[in-house]
């Protein structure tokens, strides 16, 4: 066992082939299923009736119907059109993978990293065995003479919990637009609105410096403390190389640095690296470590992450649509308020979906993550 393996990995999810009688859902299946949910409310028809009107032929049609069932029920148990409970559970897991593919296509770096990915399934919480010390005690095998006693090893474990925190958003569009949109138009609308914006928000939180609380998980920047972070020393090639190599040296000193190690940085920093270093131009790696870049990673920080030490737990998202609600439309997440609070104060601005003939699509997805101390390195104050 590699000493860089920070986590024992129960019920691992990420992109592993599953032997099933059904095909793995693709992004187009996912977008089509979400679109059906949105259009059902806009047209005033049931989801079943909308699906029957818009269904495609063959396996694609059956898969889309099953996806609609998964995306509109909170319990991963034999949905209405899914007769096999085992298939329902596996489809829910593969739906999470399809969501990750979709977020990755829209530029989310968090979705592209080879993190340890688990699913909540029917559990309210997950206890994740995390190695407390990678030095001693350990389970390293040693040579012994014939007849000599065999060394007894040991390992210290902690078991932090991951809970299903709610990642959620509501998007709106005119019922006329949603009802009239064809498959391609609806897929593009969903991709360019809810999915793109969620990809940006997810990266901002995942790589943020928030300490974490009962609502939001800790950002990776908050995990890089003490010797695991340093300020940039310059903007020329020598300073950049020295700063990044020092982070790799510290990661190795922490006894981490598995094959899943990645640089994560803003697209601008990746472009500068490509201009400066031939290795980045040719292989999109630096110091033989792949680079993953996106526009929503903080532009003043470069991350070095042993992805085997960061675990993300998710469940299949749930989509609900309606044309009959009163919404507080507020861009700032911290300012969203109840329509009427306990003191009787009314939120503003509010809009009646019924009165303005608007269709709303709500997405909620149980999500949580944690990282092991020492597996995240940062260079801060980047000026290049």
N, C-alpha and C positions, 0 to 999 in steps of 0.2 A: 504493500500500500504506500503510495506517495505521501511524503510528509506534508505536501501542499494541499492534500484533500481535507479541507476544513470541515466539511459537513458530511454526515451520513445522509443518504438521499432516499428516503422512503417515497414510494408511489410517484416516481419521477414522471413528469409530463412531457417535457419538451421534445416535440418533433421526432418521436421514436415510432417506427413502423408498428402497426397493430394488425394482426391477422384477423380480418373481419370479412363478412360476406358483402359489406357495403364499401363504397369508395370513400376516401377521405375528402371532406368538403374543401372546395377551393374558395378563393376570395369572391369569385363571381357568384357562387352559390350563396355565400353569406350575404352579400349585398342584395341579391335578389330576394332572399327571405326577409331581410329587414324592410326592403321596399314594400313587400306584400303587407307587412304589419302596418306600415304607414298609410298605404293606400286603402286598406280596409276601413280605417276610421274616417278617412277623407270622403270615401264613397258611401258610407253608411251601411256597407255590407259586412257580413261576418268574414273572418279570416278564411274560413273554409270555402265560402262562396267566391271570394276574391282569388284564392289559390286556384280554384277550379277554372275560373275564367282565364287566368294568366299562366296556367301550368305548362311546362315544356314536356317534351316526350321522353320516354325511357327512364333510365336510372336517375338522370338529372332532375326529373320531375319528382320522383319518389324522395330523393335526397333533400330537395328544397322543402317538401312538405314536412319531412322529419325535422329539418332545421327550424322551421317555423314553430313546431311544437316545442323544441328545446328552448328557443329564444323567447317564448311567451309563457313558460311555466317555471316556477321557482324550484320545483321538486324534480330531481333527475330520476324519475320513475316512469316507466312505460307511458309516454305521452299518447295522446289520442290516436295519432297515426303511426305509432311505433309499437309493434306487438312484442318486441324482444327487449326486456329490461336491460340485459347486458349490453345490447347495442345502444340503448338510450344512454347509459352511463359512459360508454366509450365515445359516443357522438358528442356528448357534452364536453369531454376532454379534448376531442379533436376540434370542437368549435372554438375553444380557447386558443388552440394553436393557429386556427384560421384567423382569429382576431389579431393575434400577434403578427402574422404575415401581413395583414392589412395595415396595421400600425407601422410596421417596418417599411412598407411600400410608401407610406406617407412621411417617412423621414425620422421616425422615432428611434433613437439610439438604444433606449432601454429595451425595446422590443427586439433589437438585432443582437444584443449581447447573449452569449451562451451561458446564461445564469442557470442555477438550479431552480427548476420550475416544478411546483407541486400544485395539486388541486384540492379544494376544500371538500369536494364530493358532498357527502351527507354530514360532515363534521362541522360544528360551529367553530372549533379551534383546532390548530395543529401544533403539536409539540415537536420541535425540530432538534434532534440531538446535535449539539455543536461541541467540537473538541475544545476544551478549556485551555489546554497547553500542548504545543506541538514539540516540545523538547523532552522533558521528563515528567512523569513516567511515560514510557512508550511501549509499543508492541513490535519493536524491531527484532528480527531474527538474528541470531549470532551463531558462529561456528562453535562446535563443542567436540571434545575428544570422545571416542567410543566409550560408553559406560559412564561418562560424566553427566552430572545433573543438567537438565535443560533449564535455561533462564525462564523465570516467570515474569511476564511483562504486565503492563497495566495502562489504562488510559483514563483521563479525567474528562467527564462530559457535563455540560450544562444542557438544559432543555427549555429554551425560551419558547414562548407561544406566539403563533401567528393567528390573528383573528380576522374575520371577514369584514374589514372596513369597507365602507360603501363609496366606490368611485361612481359618480353619477353626473348626468347632464340632461337638459331638456332643450330640444331644438324645435323651431316652428317654421312653417311655410304655409302659404295660402292653400286652402283646400282645393281650389281650382287647379293650381299648379301640380299638386301632388296627385290629384285624381286623373289629370290628363297626361302625366308623364309616362313615357314608355320605359322599357327596361333600361336602355342606355342612359336616358336622361335621369332617371331615378338613381341609378348606380352612381352617376357622376355627382348628383346633388348630395347624396349621403357621403361619398368619399371626400368631397371638397368642403364639407361643412362639419358634421359631427366627428367624422373619423380624423380629419386633418387637425382640427382644433384639439381633440382629445390627445392626439400624438404629441402636440406641442406642450399641453398642460402636463401630461404624464412625465415627459422628460424634465420639465422645470421642477417638478416635485421630486423625482427620482434622484436628480443630481443636485438638488438644493442644499442649503445649509441649515434647514429647520431641524431642531433637535427631536421633533416627533412628540406627539401627545396622544390623547385618547381618540382623536379623529384622524390625524395624518401620520403616516410612517416617517421615520427620520430620513432626511436626505443623505446621499452618500458623502457629500462634502463635510457633513457633521461627524462622520466616522473617521475622517483623516485628521488626527490630532497629534500633538507632540512631534516625535521623530518621523511621523508618517506624512508630514506636509512641510513644504518649504516655499519661500517666495522666489519668483523668477529673478535671475541675476543679470539678465541682458537680453538683447534682441538679435545678436549675431549668431552665426551657425555654431561657433564654439560654445557660447553660453547656453544655447538651446540644448545642444547635445549633452553638455555637462549636467544641466538641470534634470533632464529626463533620465540620464544614466544613473544619477544619484537616487532617483525614485525607484528604479529597478533594483539597485543595490540594497536599498532599505527593505523592499519587498522580499528579496532573497534572504536578507538577514532575519526577517520575521519568520523564515522557514516556509514561505509561500512562493508562488510563481508557477502554477500548473500550466499545462497546455491551453487551458481556457483563459489565460491572461490576455487582456486587451487594453490598448490605449483608447480612451473615449474623449473626444474633443469637439469643439465647434467647427463647423464647416470652414470658417475663415482661417482658423489655426491649421486645419488639415491642408488648406491651399498653400499656406506659407511653408509648411513642412515639405510639400511637394515641390515648391520652387527651390527649396534649400538643399534637400537631400535626394540623391539619386535612388536610394532604396525605396523611398516613399513613392517616387514617380513610377518605378518599375513594379513594385510588389505591394504597395499600399501597406507597408509595415515599417517599423523603426526598431532597431536593435532586435530584429527577428520577431517582433510582437505585432500582430495585426492592428490596424487603426480602424475604429468605427467612428464616423463623424456625422453630425446633424446640426441643423440651425438652432435647435432649442437647448443644446448644452451651453452652460455659461461661457461666454467668450473670454473671460479672464482667468479660466481655470482649465488645466489639463488633468485628466484622471488616468491612473494606472490601476486596473482592477483585476484581481484574481477572481474570476467569475465563479469558481467553485466555492467561494466563501460568501456569496450573496445569494439568498434564496427568496424567490417570489412565489407567493401562493395566490391563485385566482380560481374563480369558478366561471362558468359560462355566463355571459351577459344576458340580462333580461330586457326586452324592448316592449314598451306599452305605448299605444297611441290613442289620442282622443281629440274630439272637437268640442268638448263640453267641459271647460275648466276655467278658472280665474287664476291667472299667473302674475307673479311679481317678476317683471322683466328687469333684471339688474345684472350689469356686466361684471361687477366686482364680486367674486365669490364670498368675500367676508361681509358684504352688505346685504346679501339675500336674507329676507325676513318673512315671517308668516304674514298672510294677507291681513289678519288682525291679530295682534299679540295679546298677551294676558292683561295688559293695561288698557286695551281697547284701541291702541294706535294702529292706523291703517298703513300698510306698505304702499310705496309709490315709486315708479309708475306701475299700474296694474292693467291687464287687458283681459277682456272676455273673449275666449276662443269662439264661443257660440255666436256672439254678436258680430264679430269681425270675420267670421267664416274662415278661421285659421285651424290648421291641424298641427298638433304637437306630438313629438316623438320623444319619449323618455327612455334613457338607457341607464341601468344600474348594473354594476359589476363588483362582486366581492373581491377585494384586492388587499394584499398586505405584503410587506417585505422586511427583511432584516439582513444585516451584514456582520461578519466576524471581524473583531478588532484586528488590525494589521493587514487586512486583505485589500484595503483601499488606500492608495497614495494620491496626493495632489501636488501640483505646482500652481501656486496662486499668483495673482498680480501680473498675468500675462500681458505683455505689450506688443506682441508680434502677431 
